[in-house]
Amino acid sequence: MANIKSAKKRIKQTQVRTLRNKIRKTMVRTAVRRFEDALNRNDLESAEMALRFCYARLDRAAQKGAIHRNAAARKKSRLTQRLNKLKSASA
């Protein structure tokens, strides 16, 4: 355990930041799961809405530093590819 006051403060700050990042990552995973559920139901309308919601969550998590911006871009790209694949299969 830290003895120096600044080190103790750093430990507290790290715990708070870790908790915030965990919440943000959970929100991203939930949004992605809802999108995947819509895809599995072949519901294009709700999948598109869920994808927009995923974009917002991923962008916010990247902006706040919970995930890397390239990781967010990669996830957005892969989710979009899955939606486009479903669109082309249903057309």
Wavefront OBJ file of the C-alpha trace (Angstrom):
o trace
v 0.000 0.000 0.000
v 1.198 3.489 -0.778
v 2.507 5.686 2.017
v 2.836 8.944 0.124
v -0.238 11.140 -0.093
v 0.051 11.707 -3.856
v 0.386 7.963 -4.452
v -2.761 7.318 -2.407
v -4.606 9.907 -4.478
v -3.356 8.282 -7.676
v -4.703 4.919 -6.525
v -8.140 6.460 -5.926
v -8.101 8.214 -9.298
v -7.125 5.016 -11.070
v -9.959 3.119 -9.399
v -12.506 5.744 -10.465
v -11.203 5.812 -14.038
v -11.161 2.032 -14.235
v -14.765 1.897 -13.101
v -15.826 4.526 -15.646
v -14.019 2.717 -18.456
v -15.587 -0.577 -17.428
v -19.046 1.016 -17.607
v -18.326 2.459 -21.045
v -17.035 -0.866 -22.369
v -20.094 -2.640 -20.999
v -22.349 -0.147 -22.776
v -20.499 -0.846 -26.028
v -20.852 -4.600 -25.615
v -24.562 -4.268 -24.848
v -25.123 -2.124 -27.936
v -23.249 -4.613 -30.114
v -25.232 -7.503 -28.644
v -28.527 -5.746 -29.431
v -27.337 -5.185 -32.990
v -26.394 -8.848 -33.341
v -29.780 -9.893 -31.971
v -31.495 -7.778 -34.615
v -29.291 -9.326 -37.295
v -30.137 -12.833 -36.119
v -33.845 -11.985 -36.352
v -33.273 -10.666 -39.918
v -34.868 -7.394 -38.825
v -33.148 -4.816 -41.043
v -34.920 -1.772 -39.622
v -34.043 -2.433 -36.018
v -30.552 -3.573 -37.041
v -29.911 -0.228 -38.733
v -31.151 1.647 -35.674
v -29.032 -0.544 -33.413
v -26.012 0.048 -35.648
v -26.394 3.807 -35.319
v -26.600 3.355 -31.550
v -23.442 1.200 -31.681
v -21.660 3.929 -33.599
v -22.545 6.458 -30.910
v -21.386 4.190 -28.092
v -18.152 3.255 -29.850
v -17.351 6.865 -30.735
v -17.998 7.987 -27.167
v -15.854 5.207 -25.695
v -13.027 6.078 -28.079
v -13.361 9.776 -27.373
v -13.149 9.188 -23.628
v -10.207 6.812 -23.958
v -11.926 3.630 -22.826
v -10.950 1.974 -26.111
v -8.497 2.976 -28.822
v -9.915 4.985 -31.716
v -8.643 2.458 -34.254
v -10.320 -0.349 -32.329
v -13.595 1.590 -32.456
v -13.186 2.163 -36.199
v -12.434 -1.525 -36.757
v -15.513 -2.614 -34.815
v -17.720 -0.129 -36.676
v -16.385 -1.374 -40.005
v -17.000 -5.019 -39.161
v -20.513 -4.350 -37.897
v -21.327 -2.413 -41.056
v -19.990 -5.246 -43.198
v -22.284 -7.687 -41.411
v -25.301 -5.443 -41.992
v -24.437 -4.977 -45.666
v -24.023 -8.724 -46.069
v -27.514 -9.269 -44.661
v -28.936 -6.541 -46.913
v -27.422 -8.072 -50.025
v -28.630 -11.552 -49.056
v -32.188 -10.343 -48.546
v -32.258 -8.313 -51.759
l 1 2 3 4 5 6 7 8 9 10 11 12 13 14 15 16 17 18 19 20 21 22 23 24 25 26 27 28 29 30 31 32 33 34 35 36 37 38 39 40 41 42 43 44 45 46 47 48 49 50 51 52 53 54 55 56 57 58 59 60 61 62 63 64 65 66 67 68 69 70 71 72 73 74 75 76 77 78 79 80 81 82 83 84 85 86 87 88 89 90 91
